[in-house]
Amino acid sequence: MNERPPGFPGFPFAIEGPSADKNFLFCGATIAMFLKNGASFHIGYDAQISENNYIAHSINAAARISF
């Protein structure tokens, strides 16, 4: 990929990296809690696993409170 930043027409740069895997497993789980007053909370876990020994983990959480 060769791109030129805006405002620098004579300044090319290249971004190189491994090609993206076409086969992978993406799985996750989330636990959510909803309260009577409209507040909600959740926490989740996701994993992406590819056949080239690549594993990515993520944990996310959120709290929503009405006021």
OpenMM code with the backbone's topology and positions (N, CA, C; nanometers):
from openmm import Vec3, app, unit

residues = "MET ASN GLU ARG PRO PRO GLY PHE PRO GLY PHE PRO PHE ALA ILE GLU GLY PRO SER ALA ASP LYS ASN PHE LEU PHE CYS GLY ALA THR ILE ALA MET PHE LEU LYS ASN GLY ALA SER PHE HIS ILE GLY TYR ASP ALA GLN ILE SER GLU ASN ASN TYR ILE ALA HIS SER ILE ASN ALA ALA ALA ARG ILE SER PHE".split()
positions = [
    Vec3(0.0845, -0.1170, 0.0000),
    Vec3(0.0000, 0.0000, 0.0000),
    Vec3(0.0889, 0.1231, 0.0000),
    Vec3(0.0731, 0.2098, -0.0938),
    Vec3(0.1474, 0.3360, -0.0996),
    Vec3(0.0470, 0.4505, -0.0941),
    Vec3(0.0651, 0.5366, 0.0004),
    Vec3(-0.0246, 0.6513, 0.0184),
    Vec3(0.0581, 0.7785, 0.0291),
    Vec3(-0.0039, 0.8886, -0.0022),
    Vec3(0.0589, 1.0200, 0.0135),
    Vec3(-0.0236, 1.1007, 0.1131),
    Vec3(0.0404, 1.1506, 0.2186),
    Vec3(-0.0337, 1.2315, 0.3154),
    Vec3(-0.0839, 1.3602, 0.2503),
    Vec3(-0.2009, 1.4083, 0.2884),
    Vec3(-0.2519, 1.5351, 0.2331),
    Vec3(-0.1538, 1.6489, 0.2584),
    Vec3(-0.1285, 1.7282, 0.1582),
    Vec3(-0.0374, 1.8420, 0.1725),
    Vec3(0.1081, 1.8088, 0.1467),
    Vec3(0.1406, 1.6815, 0.1243),
    Vec3(0.2778, 1.6394, 0.0975),
    Vec3(0.2809, 1.5532, -0.0288),
    Vec3(0.2610, 1.6132, -0.1469),
    Vec3(0.2518, 1.5339, -0.2691),
    Vec3(0.3789, 1.4580, -0.3056),
    Vec3(0.4951, 1.5004, -0.2625),
    Vec3(0.6199, 1.4319, -0.2959),
    Vec3(0.6702, 1.3413, -0.1851),
    Vec3(0.5858, 1.3067, -0.0897),
    Vec3(0.6286, 1.2299, 0.0268),
    Vec3(0.5527, 1.0976, 0.0336),
    Vec3(0.5937, 0.9977, -0.0447),
    Vec3(0.5249, 0.8681, -0.0370),
    Vec3(0.5727, 0.7877, 0.0842),
    Vec3(0.4901, 0.7021, 0.1336),
    Vec3(0.5312, 0.6101, 0.2383),
    Vec3(0.4594, 0.4777, 0.2160),
    Vec3(0.5139, 0.3730, 0.2713),
    Vec3(0.4556, 0.2403, 0.2544),
    Vec3(0.4261, 0.1796, 0.3911),
    Vec3(0.3203, 0.1051, 0.3971),
    Vec3(0.2836, 0.0315, 0.5179),
    Vec3(0.2909, -0.1163, 0.4828),
    Vec3(0.3755, -0.1881, 0.5525),
    Vec3(0.3911, -0.3299, 0.5261),
    Vec3(0.3587, -0.4085, 0.6518),
    Vec3(0.2990, -0.5231, 0.6335),
    Vec3(0.2658, -0.6105, 0.7444),
    Vec3(0.2235, -0.7454, 0.6927),
    Vec3(0.1982, -0.8369, 0.7837),
    Vec3(0.1574, -0.9699, 0.7390),
    Vec3(0.0197, -0.9643, 0.6740),
    Vec3(-0.0030, -1.0543, 0.5802),
    Vec3(-0.1344, -1.0594, 0.5178),
    Vec3(-0.2371, -1.1099, 0.6183),
    Vec3(-0.3580, -1.0651, 0.6022),
    Vec3(-0.4641, -1.1024, 0.6958),
    Vec3(-0.5039, -1.2485, 0.6758),
    Vec3(-0.5288, -1.3167, 0.7862),
    Vec3(-0.5770, -1.4542, 0.7786),
    Vec3(-0.7189, -1.4562, 0.7252),
    Vec3(-0.7490, -1.5552, 0.6449),
    Vec3(-0.8838, -1.5691, 0.5920),
    Vec3(-0.9685, -1.6607, 0.6788),
    Vec3(-0.9063, -1.7478, 0.7553),
    Vec3(-0.9779, -1.8417, 0.8410),
    Vec3(-0.9450, -1.8131, 0.9867),
    Vec3(-1.0472, -1.7844, 1.0646),
    Vec3(-1.0270, -1.7632, 1.2062),
    Vec3(-1.1567, -1.7917, 1.2799),
    Vec3(-1.1457, -1.8108, 1.4090),
    Vec3(-1.2607, -1.8320, 1.4967),
    Vec3(-1.2741, -1.7099, 1.5858),
    Vec3(-1.3926, -1.6548, 1.5907),
    Vec3(-1.4206, -1.5405, 1.6790),
    Vec3(-1.5314, -1.5843, 1.7735),
    Vec3(-1.5030, -1.5824, 1.9040),
    Vec3(-1.6040, -1.6246, 2.0013),
    Vec3(-1.5995, -1.5311, 2.1211),
    Vec3(-1.7073, -1.5306, 2.1957),
    Vec3(-1.7131, -1.4432, 2.3113),
    Vec3(-1.8323, -1.4741, 2.3992),
    Vec3(-1.8343, -1.4063, 2.5115),
    Vec3(-1.9443, -1.4211, 2.6069),
    Vec3(-1.9660, -1.2869, 2.6762),
    Vec3(-2.0901, -1.2577, 2.7065),
    Vec3(-2.1247, -1.1331, 2.7755),
    Vec3(-2.2270, -1.1626, 2.8845),
    Vec3(-2.2108, -1.0963, 2.9964),
    Vec3(-2.3090, -1.1018, 3.1044),
    Vec3(-2.3631, -0.9604, 3.1213),
    Vec3(-2.4953, -0.9479, 3.1218),
    Vec3(-2.5575, -0.8155, 3.1338),
    Vec3(-2.6570, -0.8159, 3.2485),
    Vec3(-2.6729, -0.6990, 3.3108),
    Vec3(-2.7689, -0.6817, 3.4200),
    Vec3(-2.8462, -0.5530, 3.3935),
    Vec3(-2.9781, -0.5625, 3.3966),
    Vec3(-3.0652, -0.4473, 3.3747),
    Vec3(-3.1464, -0.4232, 3.5013),
    Vec3(-3.1414, -0.3023, 3.5532),
    Vec3(-3.2130, -0.2686, 3.6761),
    Vec3(-3.3448, -0.1989, 3.6442),
    Vec3(-3.4360, -0.1989, 3.7390),
    Vec3(-3.5680, -0.1389, 3.7192),
    Vec3(-3.5621, 0.0109, 3.6947),
    Vec3(-3.4608, 0.0783, 3.7492),
    Vec3(-3.4507, 0.2237, 3.7338),
    Vec3(-3.3909, 0.2655, 3.5989),
    Vec3(-3.3659, 0.1700, 3.5093),
    Vec3(-3.3130, 0.2011, 3.3772),
    Vec3(-3.1629, 0.1871, 3.3646),
    Vec3(-3.0940, 0.1616, 3.4742),
    Vec3(-2.9487, 0.1430, 3.4687),
    Vec3(-2.9175, 0.0030, 3.4149),
    Vec3(-2.8051, -0.0080, 3.3495),
    Vec3(-2.7616, -0.1393, 3.3016),
    Vec3(-2.6101, -0.1493, 3.3107),
    Vec3(-2.5641, -0.2705, 3.3262),
    Vec3(-2.4222, -0.2994, 3.3373),
    Vec3(-2.3934, -0.4242, 3.2550),
    Vec3(-2.2762, -0.4283, 3.1935),
    Vec3(-2.2363, -0.5520, 3.1272),
    Vec3(-2.0851, -0.5658, 3.1272),
    Vec3(-2.0418, -0.6905, 3.1201),
    Vec3(-1.9002, -0.7225, 3.1073),
    Vec3(-1.8904, -0.8357, 3.0051),
    Vec3(-1.7914, -0.8285, 2.9184),
    Vec3(-1.7789, -0.9278, 2.8129),
    Vec3(-1.6354, -0.9658, 2.7846),
    Vec3(-1.6212, -1.0799, 2.7218),
    Vec3(-1.4897, -1.1325, 2.6823),
    Vec3(-1.5010, -1.1810, 2.5384),
    Vec3(-1.4021, -1.1499, 2.4557),
    Vec3(-1.3971, -1.1962, 2.3180),
    Vec3(-1.2584, -1.2532, 2.2897),
    Vec3(-1.2542, -1.3520, 2.2017),
    Vec3(-1.1264, -1.4090, 2.1577),
    Vec3(-1.1319, -1.4314, 2.0079),
    Vec3(-1.0212, -1.4009, 1.9418),
    Vec3(-1.0062, -1.4281, 1.7992),
    Vec3(-0.8858, -1.5197, 1.7836),
    Vec3(-0.9067, -1.6353, 1.7224),
    Vec3(-0.8019, -1.7360, 1.7091),
    Vec3(-0.7884, -1.7712, 1.5618),
    Vec3(-0.6650, -1.7635, 1.5110),
    Vec3(-0.6421, -1.7987, 1.3701),
    Vec3(-0.5555, -1.9237, 1.3625),
    Vec3(-0.5411, -1.9745, 1.2422),
    Vec3(-0.4631, -2.0967, 1.2250),
    Vec3(-0.3124, -2.0712, 1.2222),
    Vec3(-0.2685, -1.9473, 1.2278),
    Vec3(-0.1253, -1.9150, 1.2279),
    Vec3(-0.0759, -1.8782, 1.3668),
    Vec3(-0.1300, -1.9407, 1.4703),
    Vec3(-0.0914, -1.9180, 1.6102),
    Vec3(-0.1145, -1.7748, 1.6558),
    Vec3(-0.2135, -1.7083, 1.5984),
    Vec3(-0.2486, -1.5721, 1.6393),
    Vec3(-0.3709, -1.5805, 1.7297),
    Vec3(-0.3609, -1.5231, 1.8492),
    Vec3(-0.4739, -1.5190, 1.9421),
    Vec3(-0.4846, -1.3772, 1.9964),
    Vec3(-0.6030, -1.3190, 1.9860),
    Vec3(-0.6282, -1.1857, 2.0410),
    Vec3(-0.7411, -1.1967, 2.1421),
    Vec3(-0.7205, -1.1394, 2.2588),
    Vec3(-0.8207, -1.1399, 2.3651),
    Vec3(-0.8668, -0.9967, 2.3895),
    Vec3(-0.9921, -0.9806, 2.4254),
    Vec3(-1.0381, -0.8484, 2.4674),
    Vec3(-1.1443, -0.8639, 2.5752),
    Vec3(-1.1419, -0.7720, 2.6681),
    Vec3(-1.2402, -0.7654, 2.7762),
    Vec3(-1.3010, -0.6262, 2.7717),
    Vec3(-1.4313, -0.6190, 2.7805),
    Vec3(-1.4956, -0.4874, 2.7786),
    Vec3(-1.6031, -0.4841, 2.8865),
    Vec3(-1.6313, -0.3651, 2.9328),
    Vec3(-1.7326, -0.3454, 3.0352),
    Vec3(-1.7994, -0.2104, 3.0120),
    Vec3(-1.9237, -0.2004, 3.0550),
    Vec3(-1.9954, -0.0746, 3.0408),
    Vec3(-2.0974, -0.0606, 3.1517),
    Vec3(-2.1223, 0.0636, 3.1869),
    Vec3(-2.2285, 0.0987, 3.2821),
    Vec3(-2.3081, 0.2126, 3.2212),
    Vec3(-2.4393, 0.1963, 3.2187),
    Vec3(-2.5269, 0.3016, 3.1674),
    Vec3(-2.6255, 0.3380, 3.2762),
    Vec3(-2.6261, 0.4654, 3.3077),
    Vec3(-2.7132, 0.5146, 3.4147),
    Vec3(-2.7907, 0.6352, 3.3618),
    Vec3(-2.9198, 0.6295, 3.3728),
    Vec3(-3.0036, 0.7411, 3.3288),
    Vec3(-3.0105, 0.8465, 3.4385),
    Vec3(-3.0044, 0.9736, 3.3994),
    Vec3(-3.0232, 1.0823, 3.4956),
    Vec3(-3.0824, 1.2008, 3.4278),
] * unit.nanometer
topology = app.Topology()
chain = topology.addChain("A")
for resn in residues:
    res = topology.addResidue(resn, chain)
    for name in ("N", "CA", "C"):
        topology.addAtom(name, app.Element.getBySymbol(name[0]), res)
